[in-house]
Amino acid sequence: MQTINQFLRMKNLLSKHDPESTVLPSAAGSLAHTSLARVRAC
């Protein structure tokens, strides 16, 4: 539990210093556009 608490403390300090930090990735945006090619049914 100590390691998790240290990691969360580090993450919070980094986030406070740099809100754009990617220590923990997050999902953002919309699923309205996809990068997969659409396949037509035959």
C-alpha positions as CSV (number, residue, x, y, z in Angstrom):
1,M,0.0,0.0,0.0
2,Q,3.0,2.3,0.7
3,T,4.1,2.1,-3.0
4,I,0.6,3.0,-4.3
5,N,0.4,6.0,-1.9
6,Q,3.8,7.2,-3.1
7,F,2.8,6.8,-6.7
8,L,-0.5,8.7,-6.2
9,R,1.3,11.5,-4.4
10,M,3.8,11.8,-7.2
11,K,1.0,11.7,-9.8
12,N,-0.9,14.4,-7.9
13,L,2.2,16.6,-7.6
14,L,2.9,16.2,-11.3
15,S,-0.7,16.9,-12.3
16,K,-0.7,20.1,-10.2
17,H,2.5,21.3,-11.8
18,D,1.5,20.2,-15.3
19,P,-2.2,19.4,-16.0
20,E,-1.3,18.0,-19.4
21,S,0.9,15.3,-17.8
22,T,0.4,11.8,-19.0
23,V,1.6,9.9,-16.0
24,L,-1.7,8.0,-16.0
25,P,-3.2,7.9,-19.5
26,S,-6.8,8.9,-19.8
27,A,-9.4,8.5,-22.5
28,A,-10.6,11.7,-24.0
29,G,-12.6,12.7,-27.0
30,S,-15.4,11.0,-28.7
31,L,-16.1,7.8,-30.5
32,A,-17.9,9.6,-33.3
33,H,-14.9,9.2,-35.5
34,T,-13.0,5.9,-35.8
35,S,-9.7,5.0,-37.4
36,L,-11.0,1.7,-38.6
37,A,-12.0,1.4,-42.2
38,R,-15.8,0.7,-42.5
39,V,-16.6,-2.5,-44.3
40,R,-19.7,-2.7,-46.4
41,A,-21.8,-5.8,-46.1
42,C,-22.0,-7.7,-49.4
